[in-house]
Amino acid sequence: MYAGIGLIIFDLLLMVVRYLGVVFKTNAVAVLAVHHGVDAEAQSLLHFANILNMVRWKWIGGIFVLGIFLLIIGFWRSFSRRQ
C-alpha cells in the first residue's frame, strides 16, 4: 500500500516537472519574441525547459497506473486479513 502511495506522489512530482518545462519553454519563446533575437536569458530558459521536458507523459501514465495497482493490492491485502 505504501509503495502505491509513494509512486502516486512521485508521479505528481513528475507532472509538476513536466508542467514547469512547458511554462519555461513558453516564457523563453515570449522573451525571444520581445527581444527579436538571441538572448542569453531565453537560451538558458530553453535549455532548462528541454531538460525538464525529458519527462514523457507516457512515463507519467505508466507510473500512475502502477501506483494505483499497488495501492489496490495493498488495500485488498489489508481488508482480506481482517476477515
C-alpha positions as CSV (number, residue, x, y, z in Angstrom):
1,M,0.0,0.0,0.0
2,Y,2.8,2.4,0.9
3,A,4.6,1.7,-2.4
4,G,1.5,2.6,-4.3
5,I,1.1,5.9,-2.4
6,G,4.8,6.7,-2.9
7,L,4.5,6.1,-6.6
8,I,1.5,8.3,-6.9
9,I,3.3,11.1,-5.0
10,F,6.3,10.6,-7.3
11,D,4.0,10.7,-10.3
12,L,2.5,14.0,-9.1
13,L,6.0,15.5,-8.8
14,L,6.8,14.3,-12.4
15,M,3.6,16.1,-13.5
16,V,4.8,19.3,-11.9
17,V,8.3,19.0,-13.5
18,R,6.6,18.4,-16.9
19,Y,4.4,21.4,-16.4
20,L,7.3,23.6,-15.4
21,G,9.1,22.6,-18.6
22,V,6.2,23.8,-20.6
23,V,6.0,27.1,-18.7
24,F,9.7,27.8,-19.0
25,K,9.6,27.0,-22.8
26,T,6.6,29.3,-23.3
27,N,8.4,32.0,-21.3
28,A,11.6,31.6,-23.3
29,V,9.7,31.9,-26.6
30,A,8.0,35.0,-25.4
31,V,11.3,36.6,-24.3
32,L,12.8,35.7,-27.8
33,A,9.7,37.3,-29.5
34,V,10.1,40.5,-27.5
35,H,13.8,40.9,-28.0
36,H,13.7,39.9,-31.7
37,G,16.9,37.9,-31.4
38,V,19.1,35.6,-29.4
39,D,19.0,36.4,-25.7
40,A,21.2,34.7,-23.0
41,E,18.2,34.5,-20.6
42,A,16.0,33.0,-23.2
43,Q,18.6,30.5,-24.2
44,S,19.1,29.4,-20.6
45,L,15.4,29.0,-20.2
46,L,15.1,27.0,-23.3
47,H,17.9,24.7,-22.2
48,F,16.3,24.2,-18.8
49,A,12.9,23.6,-20.4
50,N,14.4,21.0,-22.7
51,I,15.9,19.2,-19.6
52,L,12.5,19.3,-17.8
53,N,10.6,18.1,-20.9
54,M,12.6,14.9,-21.0
55,V,9.9,13.5,-18.8
56,R,7.3,11.9,-21.0
57,W,3.6,11.7,-20.4
58,K,3.8,8.0,-21.3
59,W,6.1,7.5,-18.3
60,I,3.8,9.5,-16.0
61,G,0.8,7.5,-17.1
62,G,2.7,4.2,-16.6
63,I,3.9,5.1,-13.1
64,F,0.4,6.3,-12.2
65,V,-1.2,3.0,-13.3
66,L,1.4,1.0,-11.4
67,G,0.8,3.2,-8.3
68,I,-2.9,2.6,-8.4
69,F,-2.4,-1.1,-9.0
70,L,-0.1,-1.4,-5.9
71,L,-2.5,0.7,-3.9
72,I,-5.4,-1.6,-4.7
73,I,-3.3,-4.7,-3.9
74,G,-2.3,-3.1,-0.6
75,F,-5.9,-2.3,0.3
76,W,-7.1,-5.7,-0.8
77,R,-4.5,-7.4,1.4
78,S,-5.4,-5.3,4.5
79,F,-9.1,-6.0,4.1
80,S,-8.6,-9.7,3.4
81,R,-6.6,-10.1,6.6
82,R,-9.3,-8.7,8.8
83,Q,-11.9,-11.2,7.7
